[in-house]
Amino acid sequence: MEVLHLTPTERGELQSYLRKRNLPASVAQRMRIVLLLDEGTSYRDIEEKLGAAPSTVSRWKQRYEKDGVLGLATIHPGQPPQKLTPQLRAKVLERTRQAPPDGSTHWSLRKMAAVMKVNKNLIARIWKEADLKPHRLERYMASNDPQFEEKAAAIIGLYLNPPQNAAVFCVDEKSAIQALDRLDRRLPLSPGRAEKHGFEYYRHGTLSLYAALNPQTGEVIGQTAARHTSQEFVDFLDEVVSSQPAGQEIHVILDNFATHKTDLVKRFLQRHPNVRLHFTPTYSSWLNQVESWFSKLQRDVIDRGIFTSVADLKRKIVDSKPSTTNCADWGTTFTSRKAMVISTSGKAWRTTGSTGL
């Protein structure tokens, strides 16, 4: 066994490190091996005292002789950093457009990294730069209407440049609104906890809502109905017409639902030649701006609402004031006649204000 000879400076340096509380235990073990070798302790005795095998003692003795104290530190060189080259980026982007080899429907970061044999952070960087999100899925409905452009242009023209002295209304119905009453009590919002509703509910019945939105003024004329038939739709159109001056030109934007194209509707148009219907292209009801108002009503009133009866649902819909980003004041106004009709059979009501659409 070759003896390791330390200078007083080297020995003092090692002893100084050993007095530190934050010194890693593995490094302290190696320094004690070196100090014992300096004292002339045999490999067998070091193994008994420190539990280090002779090969371990020999390895750290050689490293200390070569690099000093730095040779006793733990060094993990790891893999060299991977560079993002144009070739690698092109390969990843091309592979992303192909199906994964494991039969799954879409890629994940780790799955792509394993196939390309690169770090997942590199894949994340490439996808972020290309704005690729394989985990996302969106659905669409393509219109098969051969007159799509013509119809869409006509409706957009009514929004942007309506005929002078004419009224434009976006009309639609929201059918089968459920009056749901929660069986368990509502847990209110509190710090660190969202509002909670019980899973179980009781359904008192359903209600249909007809609405006509004036996109220029933000006025909404509404009417609730127990049923959803062409007769109720025509009755609502009569209410819309009666709300305007006699003989005024009225343009109605609506979708292609079957109740909008019955003989009752045709007879209504014969009685009111000043009313013209503009049907949206097929599968394009998103062109009808009243859908946005229905969406706000759904989010603000219906989704989290608790209704003890169909009448309670009707009252809360009529009393609601859907808010928008650009509008802080929605009012609800009724004529005395309409207010009386609401209390008995749920006829037309009206909200006024800017839609912010």
Buried (B, 14 or more C-beta within 10 A) or exposed (E): EEEBEBEEEBBEBBEEBEEEEEEEEEBBBBBBBBBBBBEEBEBEEBBEEBEBEEEBBBBBBEBBEEEEBEBBEEEEEEEEEEEEEEEBBEBBBEBBEEEBEEEEEEBBBEBBBBBBEBBBEBBEBBBEEEEBEBEEEEEEEEBEBEEBEEBBEBBEEBBEEBEEEBBBBBBBBBBEBBBBBBEEEEEEEEEEEEEEBEEEBEEBBBBBBBBBBBBEEBBBBBBBBEEBEBEBBBBBBBBBBEBBEEEEBBBBBBBBBEBBBBEBBEEBBEEBEBBBBBBBBBBBBEBBBBBBBBEBBBEBBBEEBBBEEBBBBBBBBBEBEBBBEEBEEBEBEBEEEBEEBBEEEBBBBBBBBBBEB
